Structure formats: C-alpha cells, structure tokens
Amino acid sequence: MPEIIVSENIIGAAMDRLRHEHDVLYSPHLWQSPDELQAALVEARALIVRNQTKVTAELFAAAPHLKIVARAGVGVDNIDVAAATSAGVVVSYTPAANAVSVAELAVGLMLALARHIPQAHAHAIAGGWNRQRYMGTELAGRTLGIVGFGRIGQLTAERAQAFGMKIVAADALLASDAPALAKFDARLLPLEELLAAADVVTLHVPLTPDTNNLINTDRLARMKHSALLINTSRGEVVDEASLLSGLKDHKIAGAALDVRRTEPPAPSEFDALQNVILLPHLGAFTFEAQERVIDAVCRDVTLVLAGQPALEYFNIPEPRR
Ligand code: MLT
C-alpha cells in the first residue's frame, strides 16, 4: 500500500524525487472521489493536497497511520485543522511561497479591468478597431482598498504604490499603529468605510466563518458606482448572486474573479457580462511559485516521515500519534 498519497495535480522536480524515494500514489483526480481517497488512506502516512481535496474529520478517522497533510498553498480552508490536531496529524502549508505571484496577478487584474484589456483583445482579434468603446481609466491617484493586509495584501500595496495609488486597508487583526501601515502610508479603515472610499477593492483574506460572504449586497451598495472589485482570495468571500446583480445593475463598474465558490464553476450569467474578467484560480500558478510550493511540501513530508518536525506547519510541528 502506498505510503504517500497525492490527490491533486502537483508536479515538479521535488515531486519526482519524492516519488523516486517513497511509495507514492500519484492520483491527480482522486480529490473528486472521496470514498476512493478514504480507502487509499488506510495505510498511508502522508497526504499531499492543493485546495480541492476536502480533508474531513471522517478522513482522519479512517487514516490511522497518517502523520502529515501537506497543503501545496496557503489557504487551509479545505482541511479540518481542528480534526487534524485532535488526531495528532501535522498540517503543513506554504504561507509565503506564492505570495508574490498572487500579488502580481491582483495588480494585473487591476490593470486589465481599468483598461478593458481582455475585452479589447477579443474585439481586436475579431477585426474591430473601436478605441472609444474601450476607453479606460488611469490607476494613478486612485485609492486602492486592500481587504486583508497580510503578506499578499502588503505585496499588492507595494506594487500599487509604484503606480501612484493611495492605499487604504481593512484588517480585523491589525492595530492602527502597525508598522506595515506606516510603511505604505496606508490608512486603516473599518471595512464599510474602505468600501466607500476605494476606487479599486482587492480581497486578500483567508476563508473563515467571518469572511464567508464578506462582500454581499449591503457592502456592494457602499462601493462607488465606478469601483472595481478583484478577488484572488477565496470564492466564498464574495456572495456571487449579489455580485452578479451588482454588476448587471452597474452598482459597481467591474469585477475580476480568479476564484469561485465552486471550482470549476458551472456556466453562469457572469460568463456573458462585459464588465467581468474570470480566471481559473491562477494566482499561485507561476513557474517560480510552484517550484517553491512543491519544494516546500515535499521537504516537510520528507522531514515528518523521517521523524523530524515540519518547518512550515499550521497546527503542530510533529505528529502526536
Ligand atoms: C493558495 O491558497 O495557496 C492558492 O489559492 C492556490 C491554491 O489554492 O492552490
């Protein structure tokens, strides 16, 4: 029986080495079959996932030899961390490895929305040349509202400052005298005030019960009609039905969604809207970030299976079972 299960698409040199040195079941679609995953885990000592495998309490109960769940990414919302901790299983993750890539994508989406780049590209390759229709707005002098001023939020601020944007931030965990705010000359605002002040709002919060549907009808109503919304965090942070009506009714000017409530999403009315950009959760998908992420997860799995502590853990450094 395999010692390590990989239930999503995770490829790279470090994974090749891991597969060479251990008995690995590499099954990138296994996340779609929870019963098969559970059966595969009966003897396994490690599980490596991205964000699509639901690692539930039932799964921990059915995996008595499991020592580590290694998350190739930063969000651990797909893992029942409390159940992992009470089962004595390490949850490792990669908190910093893809932060630059996500921040760069957020900035890319900001530019793409402000200048209608995807829509204008589609127009040009269809033979069009209507420059008036794709008139954009500058980012210089605009206010960027960053919701979640952690690592990715701050990297986004740094890049936006280079465009001459003013920064406001909302973050329930940050004090108003936090050095990070001074560094970016950023004002800390309550979320409602940030939404009213910002020309562009970018979301960088983890998914928790408090952030589920954080952007809902009421909060969209507080935003400027000209505002742009960018979500590269988690789909569930935005109430998609509210956003859809907000966009259709031009309550806000545009939105870019890299993440969706269900991934991959079913076809929806978003697909036909001209003021929306949709991506298939690409934030972390750069060669550089993926190399760092996969090196880190393979390193921590190797360490834990060799009886040593994980270096980047979310709950406990060593298994307690
Ligand atoms: C992350 O949480 O690291 C990114 O959203 C990428 C992913 O979920 O795989």
py3Dmol code that shows the C-alpha trace and the ligand (Angstrom):
import py3Dmol

protein = """\
ATOM      1  CA  MET A   1       0.000   0.000   0.000  1.00  0.00           C
ATOM      2  CA  PRO A   2       1.350   3.499  -0.819  1.00  0.00           C
ATOM      3  CA  GLU A   3       2.997   5.490   1.937  1.00  0.00           C
ATOM      4  CA  ILE A   4       2.189   8.904   0.414  1.00  0.00           C
ATOM      5  CA  ILE A   5      -0.995   9.892  -1.415  1.00  0.00           C
ATOM      6  CA  VAL A   6      -1.048  12.870  -3.787  1.00  0.00           C
ATOM      7  CA  SER A   7      -4.672  13.625  -4.598  1.00  0.00           C
ATOM      8  CA  GLU A   8      -4.268  16.660  -6.895  1.00  0.00           C
ATOM      9  CA  ASN A   9      -2.092  17.782  -9.758  1.00  0.00           C
ATOM     10  CA  ILE A  10       1.274  18.531  -8.142  1.00  0.00           C
ATOM     11  CA  ILE A  11       4.245  18.125 -10.445  1.00  0.00           C
ATOM     12  CA  GLY A  12       7.880  19.206 -10.379  1.00  0.00           C
ATOM     13  CA  ALA A  13      11.412  18.067  -9.691  1.00  0.00           C
ATOM     14  CA  ALA A  14      10.859  17.763  -5.926  1.00  0.00           C
ATOM     15  CA  MET A  15       7.796  15.602  -6.527  1.00  0.00           C
ATOM     16  CA  ASP A  16       9.801  13.416  -8.929  1.00  0.00           C
ATOM     17  CA  ARG A  17      12.417  12.907  -6.200  1.00  0.00           C
ATOM     18  CA  LEU A  18       9.747  12.126  -3.622  1.00  0.00           C
ATOM     19  CA  ARG A  19       8.185   9.569  -5.972  1.00  0.00           C
ATOM     20  CA  HIS A  20      11.604   8.024  -6.550  1.00  0.00           C
ATOM     21  CA  GLU A  21      12.365   7.708  -2.840  1.00  0.00           C
ATOM     22  CA  HIS A  22       8.955   6.686  -1.481  1.00  0.00           C
ATOM     23  CA  ASP A  23       5.989   4.565  -2.420  1.00  0.00           C
ATOM     24  CA  VAL A  24       3.715   7.338  -3.754  1.00  0.00           C
ATOM     25  CA  LEU A  25       0.212   7.027  -5.160  1.00  0.00           C
ATOM     26  CA  TYR A  26       0.074   9.991  -7.539  1.00  0.00           C
ATOM     27  CA  SER A  27      -3.570  10.353  -8.484  1.00  0.00           C
ATOM     28  CA  PRO A  28      -4.375  13.949  -9.543  1.00  0.00           C
ATOM     29  CA  HIS A  29      -8.135  13.321  -9.834  1.00  0.00           C
ATOM     30  CA  LEU A  30      -8.524  11.456  -6.562  1.00  0.00           C
ATOM     31  CA  TRP A  31      -9.939  14.594  -4.878  1.00  0.00           C
ATOM     32  CA  GLN A  32     -13.079  14.037  -6.957  1.00  0.00           C
ATOM     33  CA  SER A  33     -13.720  10.604  -5.346  1.00  0.00           C
ATOM     34  CA  PRO A  34     -13.815  10.959  -1.547  1.00  0.00           C
ATOM     35  CA  ASP A  35     -14.561   7.238  -0.995  1.00  0.00           C
ATOM     36  CA  GLU A  36     -11.563   6.151  -3.051  1.00  0.00           C
ATOM     37  CA  LEU A  37      -9.397   8.685  -1.269  1.00  0.00           C
ATOM     38  CA  GLN A  38     -10.545   7.355   2.082  1.00  0.00           C
ATOM     39  CA  ALA A  39      -9.741   3.780   1.022  1.00  0.00           C
ATOM     40  CA  ALA A  40      -6.299   4.836  -0.228  1.00  0.00           C
ATOM     41  CA  LEU A  41      -5.528   6.471   3.114  1.00  0.00           C
ATOM     42  CA  VAL A  42      -5.974   3.341   5.238  1.00  0.00           C
ATOM     43  CA  GLU A  43      -2.253   2.604   5.236  1.00  0.00           C
ATOM     44  CA  ALA A  44      -0.880   5.988   4.169  1.00  0.00           C
ATOM     45  CA  ARG A  45       1.475   8.110   6.281  1.00  0.00           C
ATOM     46  CA  ALA A  46       1.233  11.340   4.269  1.00  0.00           C
ATOM     47  CA  LEU A  47      -1.320  13.123   2.107  1.00  0.00           C
ATOM     48  CA  ILE A  48      -0.387  15.968  -0.258  1.00  0.00           C
ATOM     49  CA  VAL A  49      -3.195  18.249  -1.496  1.00  0.00           C
ATOM     50  CA  ARG A  50      -3.951  21.592  -3.086  1.00  0.00           C
ATOM     51  CA  ASN A  51      -7.264  23.338  -2.373  1.00  0.00           C
ATOM     52  CA  GLN A  52      -9.717  20.907  -3.913  1.00  0.00           C
ATOM     53  CA  THR A  53      -9.350  17.832  -1.709  1.00  0.00           C
ATOM     54  CA  LYS A  54     -11.744  18.066   1.225  1.00  0.00           C
ATOM     55  CA  VAL A  55      -9.774  16.699   4.153  1.00  0.00           C
ATOM     56  CA  THR A  56     -12.533  15.973   6.644  1.00  0.00           C
ATOM     57  CA  ALA A  57     -12.748  14.579  10.179  1.00  0.00           C
ATOM     58  CA  GLU A  58     -14.073  11.282   8.681  1.00  0.00           C
ATOM     59  CA  LEU A  59     -10.975  11.069   6.584  1.00  0.00           C
ATOM     60  CA  PHE A  60      -8.683  11.482   9.602  1.00  0.00           C
ATOM     61  CA  ALA A  61     -10.668   8.831  11.464  1.00  0.00           C
ATOM     62  CA  ALA A  62     -10.173   6.418   8.546  1.00  0.00           C
ATOM     63  CA  ALA A  63      -6.415   7.061   8.292  1.00  0.00           C
ATOM     64  CA  PRO A  64      -4.824   5.702  11.485  1.00  0.00           C
ATOM     65  CA  HIS A  65      -1.251   5.896  10.191  1.00  0.00           C
ATOM     66  CA  LEU A  66      -1.471   9.400   8.752  1.00  0.00           C
ATOM     67  CA  LYS A  67       1.267  11.690  10.093  1.00  0.00           C
ATOM     68  CA  ILE A  68       1.027  14.755   7.855  1.00  0.00           C
ATOM     69  CA  VAL A  69      -1.327  16.511   5.456  1.00  0.00           C
ATOM     70  CA  ALA A  70       0.790  18.819   3.344  1.00  0.00           C
ATOM     71  CA  ARG A  71      -1.091  21.655   1.654  1.00  0.00           C
ATOM     72  CA  ALA A  72       0.559  22.954  -1.511  1.00  0.00           C
ATOM     73  CA  GLY A  73      -0.597  26.531  -0.988  1.00  0.00           C
ATOM     74  CA  VAL A  74      -1.509  28.989   1.721  1.00  0.00           C
ATOM     75  CA  GLY A  75      -5.254  28.545   2.389  1.00  0.00           C
ATOM     76  CA  VAL A  76      -6.134  25.620   4.650  1.00  0.00           C
ATOM     77  CA  ASP A  77      -9.904  26.096   4.430  1.00  0.00           C
ATOM     78  CA  ASN A  78     -10.273  22.699   2.719  1.00  0.00           C
ATOM     79  CA  ILE A  79      -8.721  20.928   5.706  1.00  0.00           C
ATOM     80  CA  ASP A  80     -10.458  20.312   9.017  1.00  0.00           C
ATOM     81  CA  VAL A  81      -7.479  21.558  11.006  1.00  0.00           C
ATOM     82  CA  ALA A  82      -9.190  21.024  14.385  1.00  0.00           C
ATOM     83  CA  ALA A  83      -9.778  17.360  13.487  1.00  0.00           C
ATOM     84  CA  ALA A  84      -6.172  17.051  12.298  1.00  0.00           C
ATOM     85  CA  THR A  85      -4.882  18.473  15.565  1.00  0.00           C
ATOM     86  CA  SER A  86      -7.051  16.255  17.724  1.00  0.00           C
ATOM     87  CA  ALA A  87      -5.923  13.250  15.650  1.00  0.00           C
ATOM     88  CA  GLY A  88      -2.305  14.394  16.160  1.00  0.00           C
ATOM     89  CA  VAL A  89      -1.707  14.940  12.435  1.00  0.00           C
ATOM     90  CA  VAL A  90       0.576  17.741  11.229  1.00  0.00           C
ATOM     91  CA  VAL A  91      -0.936  20.177   8.738  1.00  0.00           C
ATOM     92  CA  SER A  92       1.885  21.804   6.831  1.00  0.00           C
ATOM     93  CA  TYR A  93       1.410  24.579   4.265  1.00  0.00           C
ATOM     94  CA  THR A  94       3.345  27.158   2.270  1.00  0.00           C
ATOM     95  CA  PRO A  95       2.426  30.573   3.674  1.00  0.00           C
ATOM     96  CA  ALA A  96       4.901  32.671   1.681  1.00  0.00           C
ATOM     97  CA  ALA A  97       5.803  30.672  -1.416  1.00  0.00           C
ATOM     98  CA  ASN A  98       3.146  32.025  -3.763  1.00  0.00           C
ATOM     99  CA  ALA A  99       2.530  35.470  -2.238  1.00  0.00           C
ATOM    100  CA  VAL A 100       4.412  37.437  -4.918  1.00  0.00           C
ATOM    101  CA  SER A 101       2.592  35.596  -7.697  1.00  0.00           C
ATOM    102  CA  VAL A 102      -0.821  36.306  -6.187  1.00  0.00           C
ATOM    103  CA  ALA A 103       0.035  39.988  -5.645  1.00  0.00           C
ATOM    104  CA  GLU A 104       1.271  40.284  -9.230  1.00  0.00           C
ATOM    105  CA  LEU A 105      -1.937  38.734 -10.524  1.00  0.00           C
ATOM    106  CA  ALA A 106      -4.045  41.126  -8.435  1.00  0.00           C
ATOM    107  CA  VAL A 107      -2.165  44.053  -9.991  1.00  0.00           C
ATOM    108  CA  GLY A 108      -2.506  42.511 -13.453  1.00  0.00           C
ATOM    109  CA  LEU A 109      -6.256  42.208 -12.970  1.00  0.00           C
ATOM    110  CA  MET A 110      -6.447  45.783 -11.769  1.00  0.00           C
ATOM    111  CA  LEU A 111      -4.820  46.976 -14.986  1.00  0.00           C
ATOM    112  CA  ALA A 112      -6.868  44.582 -17.108  1.00  0.00           C
ATOM    113  CA  LEU A 113     -10.121  45.875 -15.592  1.00  0.00           C
ATOM    114  CA  ALA A 114      -9.148  49.547 -15.723  1.00  0.00           C
ATOM    115  CA  ARG A 115      -8.142  49.287 -19.402  1.00  0.00           C
ATOM    116  CA  HIS A 116     -10.610  46.568 -20.562  1.00  0.00           C
ATOM    117  CA  ILE A 117      -7.678  44.526 -21.849  1.00  0.00           C
ATOM    118  CA  PRO A 118      -9.385  41.109 -22.348  1.00  0.00           C
ATOM    119  CA  GLN A 119     -12.470  42.682 -23.941  1.00  0.00           C
ATOM    120  CA  ALA A 120     -10.391  44.891 -26.232  1.00  0.00           C
ATOM    121  CA  HIS A 121      -8.235  41.909 -27.219  1.00  0.00           C
ATOM    122  CA  ALA A 122     -11.348  39.905 -28.159  1.00  0.00           C
ATOM    123  CA  HIS A 123     -12.594  42.934 -30.122  1.00  0.00           C
ATOM    124  CA  ALA A 124      -9.277  43.399 -31.976  1.00  0.00           C
ATOM    125  CA  ILE A 125      -8.893  39.755 -32.984  1.00  0.00           C
ATOM    126  CA  ALA A 126     -12.467  39.827 -34.273  1.00  0.00           C
ATOM    127  CA  GLY A 127     -11.373  42.633 -36.633  1.00  0.00           C
ATOM    128  CA  GLY A 128     -12.635  45.554 -34.544  1.00  0.00           C
ATOM    129  CA  TRP A 129     -10.892  48.902 -34.008  1.00  0.00           C
ATOM    130  CA  ASN A 130     -13.245  50.866 -31.783  1.00  0.00           C
ATOM    131  CA  ARG A 131     -10.976  52.828 -29.456  1.00  0.00           C
ATOM    132  CA  GLN A 132     -13.764  54.926 -27.980  1.00  0.00           C
ATOM    133  CA  ARG A 133     -15.588  51.840 -26.726  1.00  0.00           C
ATOM    134  CA  TYR A 134     -12.549  50.665 -24.752  1.00  0.00           C
ATOM    135  CA  MET A 135     -11.672  53.990 -23.143  1.00  0.00           C
ATOM    136  CA  GLY A 136     -10.108  53.175 -19.782  1.00  0.00           C
ATOM    137  CA  THR A 137      -9.160  54.859 -16.523  1.00  0.00           C
ATOM    138  CA  GLU A 138      -5.721  55.519 -15.024  1.00  0.00           C
ATOM    139  CA  LEU A 139      -4.731  53.994 -11.727  1.00  0.00           C
ATOM    140  CA  ALA A 140      -2.501  56.927 -10.762  1.00  0.00           C
ATOM    141  CA  GLY A 141      -4.053  58.983  -7.989  1.00  0.00           C
ATOM    142  CA  ARG A 142      -6.793  56.404  -7.349  1.00  0.00           C
ATOM    143  CA  THR A 143      -7.424  54.786  -3.980  1.00  0.00           C
ATOM    144  CA  LEU A 144      -6.788  51.071  -3.617  1.00  0.00           C
ATOM    145  CA  GLY A 145      -8.711  49.377  -0.807  1.00  0.00           C
ATOM    146  CA  ILE A 146      -6.910  46.271   0.388  1.00  0.00           C
ATOM    147  CA  VAL A 147      -9.085  43.951   2.445  1.00  0.00           C
ATOM    148  CA  GLY A 148      -6.677  41.762   4.430  1.00  0.00           C
ATOM    149  CA  PHE A 149      -3.342  43.500   4.935  1.00  0.00           C
ATOM    150  CA  GLY A 150      -1.176  40.422   5.458  1.00  0.00           C
ATOM    151  CA  ARG A 151       1.684  39.217   3.311  1.00  0.00           C
ATOM    152  CA  ILE A 152      -0.152  39.267  -0.039  1.00  0.00           C
ATOM    153  CA  GLY A 153      -2.031  42.468   0.761  1.00  0.00           C
ATOM    154  CA  GLN A 154       1.220  44.271   1.545  1.00  0.00           C
ATOM    155  CA  LEU A 155       2.965  42.974  -1.585  1.00  0.00           C
ATOM    156  CA  THR A 156      -0.001  44.277  -3.566  1.00  0.00           C
ATOM    157  CA  ALA A 157       0.285  47.658  -1.808  1.00  0.00           C
ATOM    158  CA  GLU A 158       3.972  47.866  -2.677  1.00  0.00           C
ATOM    159  CA  ARG A 159       3.221  47.304  -6.365  1.00  0.00           C
ATOM    160  CA  ALA A 160       0.221  49.638  -6.426  1.00  0.00           C
ATOM    161  CA  GLN A 161       2.287  52.422  -4.876  1.00  0.00           C
ATOM    162  CA  ALA A 162       4.580  52.247  -7.884  1.00  0.00           C
ATOM    163  CA  PHE A 163       1.528  53.232  -9.971  1.00  0.00           C
ATOM    164  CA  GLY A 164       0.908  56.237  -7.728  1.00  0.00           C
ATOM    165  CA  MET A 165      -2.121  54.750  -5.980  1.00  0.00           C
ATOM    166  CA  LYS A 166      -3.149  55.718  -2.433  1.00  0.00           C
ATOM    167  CA  ILE A 167      -3.622  52.786  -0.083  1.00  0.00           C
ATOM    168  CA  VAL A 168      -6.372  52.163   2.462  1.00  0.00           C
ATOM    169  CA  ALA A 169      -6.583  48.876   4.321  1.00  0.00           C
ATOM    170  CA  ALA A 170      -9.137  46.929   6.334  1.00  0.00           C
ATOM    171  CA  ASP A 171      -7.856  44.153   8.550  1.00  0.00           C
ATOM    172  CA  ALA A 172      -9.512  42.954  11.726  1.00  0.00           C
ATOM    173  CA  LEU A 173      -6.161  41.714  13.067  1.00  0.00           C
ATOM    174  CA  LEU A 174      -4.177  44.908  12.539  1.00  0.00           C
ATOM    175  CA  ALA A 175      -3.691  47.785  15.005  1.00  0.00           C
ATOM    176  CA  SER A 176      -3.855  51.309  13.585  1.00  0.00           C
ATOM    177  CA  ASP A 177      -0.193  51.885  14.574  1.00  0.00           C
ATOM    178  CA  ALA A 178       1.061  48.709  12.852  1.00  0.00           C
ATOM    179  CA  PRO A 179       4.406  49.372  11.096  1.00  0.00           C
ATOM    180  CA  ALA A 180       3.071  47.828   7.865  1.00  0.00           C
ATOM    181  CA  LEU A 181       0.573  50.682   7.566  1.00  0.00           C
ATOM    182  CA  ALA A 182       3.232  53.355   8.064  1.00  0.00           C
ATOM    183  CA  LYS A 183       5.467  51.630   5.511  1.00  0.00           C
ATOM    184  CA  PHE A 184       2.865  52.101   2.793  1.00  0.00           C
ATOM    185  CA  ASP A 185       1.443  55.346   4.147  1.00  0.00           C
ATOM    186  CA  ALA A 186      -1.803  53.394   4.361  1.00  0.00           C
ATOM    187  CA  ARG A 187      -4.859  54.327   6.408  1.00  0.00           C
ATOM    188  CA  LEU A 188      -6.580  51.551   8.361  1.00  0.00           C
ATOM    189  CA  LEU A 189     -10.353  51.841   7.932  1.00  0.00           C
ATOM    190  CA  PRO A 190     -13.374  49.838   9.011  1.00  0.00           C
ATOM    191  CA  LEU A 191     -14.451  47.688   6.047  1.00  0.00           C
ATOM    192  CA  GLU A 192     -17.561  49.758   5.346  1.00  0.00           C
ATOM    193  CA  GLU A 193     -15.511  52.960   5.134  1.00  0.00           C
ATOM    194  CA  LEU A 194     -12.888  51.334   2.947  1.00  0.00           C
ATOM    195  CA  LEU A 195     -15.573  50.181   0.506  1.00  0.00           C
ATOM    196  CA  ALA A 196     -16.950  53.706   0.267  1.00  0.00           C
ATOM    197  CA  ALA A 197     -13.509  55.278  -0.220  1.00  0.00           C
ATOM    198  CA  ALA A 198     -11.852  52.896  -2.675  1.00  0.00           C
ATOM    199  CA  ASP A 199     -11.731  53.100  -6.469  1.00  0.00           C
ATOM    200  CA  VAL A 200     -10.399  49.546  -6.591  1.00  0.00           C
ATOM    201  CA  VAL A 201     -11.031  46.926  -3.892  1.00  0.00           C
ATOM    202  CA  THR A 202      -8.813  43.845  -3.749  1.00  0.00           C
ATOM    203  CA  LEU A 203      -9.521  40.942  -1.390  1.00  0.00           C
ATOM    204  CA  HIS A 204      -6.695  39.141   0.427  1.00  0.00           C
ATOM    205  CA  VAL A 205      -8.367  37.472   3.399  1.00  0.00           C
ATOM    206  CA  PRO A 206      -8.392  33.763   4.255  1.00  0.00           C
ATOM    207  CA  LEU A 207     -11.741  31.972   4.146  1.00  0.00           C
ATOM    208  CA  THR A 208     -13.147  31.716   7.674  1.00  0.00           C
ATOM    209  CA  PRO A 209     -16.710  31.838   9.056  1.00  0.00           C
ATOM    210  CA  ASP A 210     -16.173  35.613   9.437  1.00  0.00           C
ATOM    211  CA  THR A 211     -15.112  36.194   5.833  1.00  0.00           C
ATOM    212  CA  ASN A 212     -17.683  33.935   4.155  1.00  0.00           C
ATOM    213  CA  ASN A 213     -19.885  36.272   2.059  1.00  0.00           C
ATOM    214  CA  LEU A 214     -17.921  39.270   3.340  1.00  0.00           C
ATOM    215  CA  ILE A 215     -18.808  41.078   0.112  1.00  0.00           C
ATOM    216  CA  ASN A 216     -22.595  40.938  -0.018  1.00  0.00           C
ATOM    217  CA  THR A 217     -25.428  43.116  -1.295  1.00  0.00           C
ATOM    218  CA  ASP A 218     -25.147  45.629   1.558  1.00  0.00           C
ATOM    219  CA  ARG A 219     -21.428  46.020   1.168  1.00  0.00           C
ATOM    220  CA  LEU A 220     -21.563  46.247  -2.626  1.00  0.00           C
ATOM    221  CA  ALA A 221     -24.077  49.048  -2.166  1.00  0.00           C
ATOM    222  CA  ARG A 222     -21.463  51.015  -0.223  1.00  0.00           C
ATOM    223  CA  MET A 223     -18.988  50.936  -3.090  1.00  0.00           C
ATOM    224  CA  LYS A 224     -18.654  53.654  -5.717  1.00  0.00           C
ATOM    225  CA  HIS A 225     -20.508  53.048  -8.988  1.00  0.00           C
ATOM    226  CA  SER A 226     -17.127  53.402 -10.703  1.00  0.00           C
ATOM    227  CA  ALA A 227     -15.392  50.890  -8.392  1.00  0.00           C
ATOM    228  CA  LEU A 228     -13.603  47.739  -9.488  1.00  0.00           C
ATOM    229  CA  LEU A 229     -13.530  44.574  -7.358  1.00  0.00           C
ATOM    230  CA  ILE A 230     -10.770  41.962  -7.520  1.00  0.00           C
ATOM    231  CA  ASN A 231     -10.927  38.601  -5.797  1.00  0.00           C
ATOM    232  CA  THR A 232      -7.838  36.420  -5.772  1.00  0.00           C
ATOM    233  CA  SER A 233      -8.524  35.055  -2.257  1.00  0.00           C
ATOM    234  CA  ARG A 234     -11.361  32.545  -1.982  1.00  0.00           C
ATOM    235  CA  GLY A 235     -14.578  32.407  -3.966  1.00  0.00           C
ATOM    236  CA  GLU A 236     -16.716  32.146  -0.850  1.00  0.00           C
ATOM    237  CA  VAL A 237     -15.582  35.599   0.326  1.00  0.00           C
ATOM    238  CA  VAL A 238     -17.904  37.117  -2.299  1.00  0.00           C
ATOM    239  CA  ASP A 239     -21.636  36.398  -2.415  1.00  0.00           C
ATOM    240  CA  GLU A 240     -21.754  35.620  -6.129  1.00  0.00           C
ATOM    241  CA  ALA A 241     -25.507  36.218  -6.525  1.00  0.00           C
ATOM    242  CA  SER A 242     -25.166  39.697  -5.024  1.00  0.00           C
ATOM    243  CA  LEU A 243     -22.167  40.470  -7.192  1.00  0.00           C
ATOM    244  CA  LEU A 244     -23.961  39.295 -10.308  1.00  0.00           C
ATOM    245  CA  SER A 245     -26.893  41.649  -9.683  1.00  0.00           C
ATOM    246  CA  GLY A 246     -24.493  44.427  -8.684  1.00  0.00           C
ATOM    247  CA  LEU A 247     -22.658  44.107 -11.996  1.00  0.00           C
ATOM    248  CA  LYS A 248     -25.810  43.745 -14.084  1.00  0.00           C
ATOM    249  CA  ASP A 249     -27.310  46.834 -12.445  1.00  0.00           C
ATOM    250  CA  HIS A 250     -23.998  48.742 -12.740  1.00  0.00           C
ATOM    251  CA  LYS A 251     -23.825  49.233  -8.970  1.00  0.00           C
ATOM    252  CA  ILE A 252     -20.078  48.786  -9.461  1.00  0.00           C
ATOM    253  CA  ALA A 253     -18.156  49.129 -12.721  1.00  0.00           C
ATOM    254  CA  GLY A 254     -16.378  45.800 -12.945  1.00  0.00           C
ATOM    255  CA  ALA A 255     -15.017  42.726 -11.220  1.00  0.00           C
ATOM    256  CA  ALA A 256     -12.232  40.231 -11.744  1.00  0.00           C
ATOM    257  CA  LEU A 257     -12.661  36.823 -10.156  1.00  0.00           C
ATOM    258  CA  ASP A 258      -9.732  34.442 -10.060  1.00  0.00           C
ATOM    259  CA  VAL A 259     -11.536  32.255  -7.535  1.00  0.00           C
ATOM    260  CA  ARG A 260     -15.082  30.937  -7.383  1.00  0.00           C
ATOM    261  CA  ARG A 261     -17.398  29.487  -4.806  1.00  0.00           C
ATOM    262  CA  THR A 262     -17.402  26.171  -6.686  1.00  0.00           C
ATOM    263  CA  GLU A 263     -14.294  25.302  -8.670  1.00  0.00           C
ATOM    264  CA  PRO A 264     -14.542  24.675 -11.511  1.00  0.00           C
ATOM    265  CA  PRO A 265     -17.763  26.733 -11.648  1.00  0.00           C
ATOM    266  CA  ALA A 266     -20.858  25.811 -13.627  1.00  0.00           C
ATOM    267  CA  PRO A 267     -21.653  28.097 -16.574  1.00  0.00           C
ATOM    268  CA  SER A 268     -23.351  31.223 -15.243  1.00  0.00           C
ATOM    269  CA  GLU A 269     -24.520  34.682 -16.202  1.00  0.00           C
ATOM    270  CA  PHE A 270     -21.068  36.002 -15.265  1.00  0.00           C
ATOM    271  CA  ASP A 271     -19.760  34.422 -18.472  1.00  0.00           C
ATOM    272  CA  ALA A 272     -21.768  36.785 -20.665  1.00  0.00           C
ATOM    273  CA  LEU A 273     -21.019  40.027 -18.820  1.00  0.00           C
ATOM    274  CA  GLN A 274     -18.691  42.543 -20.452  1.00  0.00           C
ATOM    275  CA  ASN A 275     -17.580  44.083 -17.153  1.00  0.00           C
ATOM    276  CA  VAL A 276     -16.169  40.858 -15.692  1.00  0.00           C
ATOM    277  CA  ILE A 277     -12.872  39.022 -16.036  1.00  0.00           C
ATOM    278  CA  LEU A 278     -12.880  35.354 -14.999  1.00  0.00           C
ATOM    279  CA  LEU A 279      -9.794  33.206 -14.465  1.00  0.00           C
ATOM    280  CA  PRO A 280      -9.402  29.559 -13.389  1.00  0.00           C
ATOM    281  CA  HIS A 281      -7.730  30.199  -9.984  1.00  0.00           C
ATOM    282  CA  LEU A 282      -4.341  31.147 -11.419  1.00  0.00           C
ATOM    283  CA  GLY A 283      -2.984  33.264  -8.536  1.00  0.00           C
ATOM    284  CA  ALA A 284      -0.324  30.778  -7.480  1.00  0.00           C
ATOM    285  CA  PHE A 285       0.273  29.403 -10.952  1.00  0.00           C
ATOM    286  CA  THR A 286       3.667  30.717 -11.962  1.00  0.00           C
ATOM    287  CA  PHE A 287       6.704  28.526 -12.545  1.00  0.00           C
ATOM    288  CA  GLU A 288       8.521  30.273  -9.711  1.00  0.00           C
ATOM    289  CA  ALA A 289       5.754  29.951  -7.122  1.00  0.00           C
ATOM    290  CA  GLN A 290       5.005  26.355  -7.993  1.00  0.00           C
ATOM    291  CA  GLU A 291       8.643  25.362  -7.695  1.00  0.00           C
ATOM    292  CA  ARG A 292       8.821  26.958  -4.236  1.00  0.00           C
ATOM    293  CA  VAL A 293       5.479  25.452  -3.160  1.00  0.00           C
ATOM    294  CA  ILE A 294       6.294  21.924  -4.307  1.00  0.00           C
ATOM    295  CA  ASP A 295       9.830  22.040  -2.870  1.00  0.00           C
ATOM    296  CA  ALA A 296       8.333  23.089   0.479  1.00  0.00           C
ATOM    297  CA  VAL A 297       5.599  20.448   0.675  1.00  0.00           C
ATOM    298  CA  CYS A 298       7.944  17.644  -0.392  1.00  0.00           C
ATOM    299  CA  ARG A 299      10.545  18.845   2.118  1.00  0.00           C
ATOM    300  CA  ASP A 300       8.068  18.843   5.024  1.00  0.00           C
ATOM    301  CA  VAL A 301       6.647  15.440   4.109  1.00  0.00           C
ATOM    302  CA  THR A 302      10.169  14.014   3.925  1.00  0.00           C
ATOM    303  CA  LEU A 303      11.076  15.551   7.288  1.00  0.00           C
ATOM    304  CA  VAL A 304       7.986  14.305   9.092  1.00  0.00           C
ATOM    305  CA  LEU A 305       8.250  10.792   7.653  1.00  0.00           C
ATOM    306  CA  ALA A 306      11.879  10.764   8.829  1.00  0.00           C
ATOM    307  CA  GLY A 307      10.740  11.615  12.377  1.00  0.00           C
ATOM    308  CA  GLN A 308      11.703  15.297  12.271  1.00  0.00           C
ATOM    309  CA  PRO A 309       9.493  18.382  12.701  1.00  0.00           C
ATOM    310  CA  ALA A 310       7.935  20.130   9.710  1.00  0.00           C
ATOM    311  CA  LEU A 311       9.367  23.591   9.026  1.00  0.00           C
ATOM    312  CA  GLU A 312       6.136  25.278   7.908  1.00  0.00           C
ATOM    313  CA  TYR A 313       3.216  23.938   9.893  1.00  0.00           C
ATOM    314  CA  PHE A 314      -0.235  25.353  10.560  1.00  0.00           C
ATOM    315  CA  ASN A 315      -1.027  23.401  13.730  1.00  0.00           C
ATOM    316  CA  ILE A 316       1.708  21.185  15.233  1.00  0.00           C
ATOM    317  CA  PRO A 317       5.284  20.590  14.028  1.00  0.00           C
ATOM    318  CA  GLU A 318       5.387  16.843  14.775  1.00  0.00           C
ATOM    319  CA  PRO A 319       2.726  14.159  14.704  1.00  0.00           C
ATOM    320  CA  ARG A 320       1.277  13.103  18.056  1.00  0.00           C
ATOM    321  CA  ARG A 321       0.135   9.623  17.261  1.00  0.00           C
TER     322      ARG A 321
END
"""
ligand_1 = """\
9
MLT
C -3.394 29.120 -2.203
O -4.226 29.018 -1.294
O -2.208 28.906 -1.994
C -3.800 29.486 -3.575
O -5.097 29.945 -3.642
C -3.532 28.389 -4.542
C -4.265 27.136 -4.253
O -5.259 27.110 -3.564
O -3.836 26.100 -4.731
"""
view = py3Dmol.view(width=600, height=400)
view.addModel(protein, "pdb")
view.setStyle({"model": 0}, {"cartoon": {"style": "trace"}})
view.addModel(ligand_1, "xyz")
view.setStyle({"model": 1}, {"stick": {}})
view.zoomTo()
view.show()
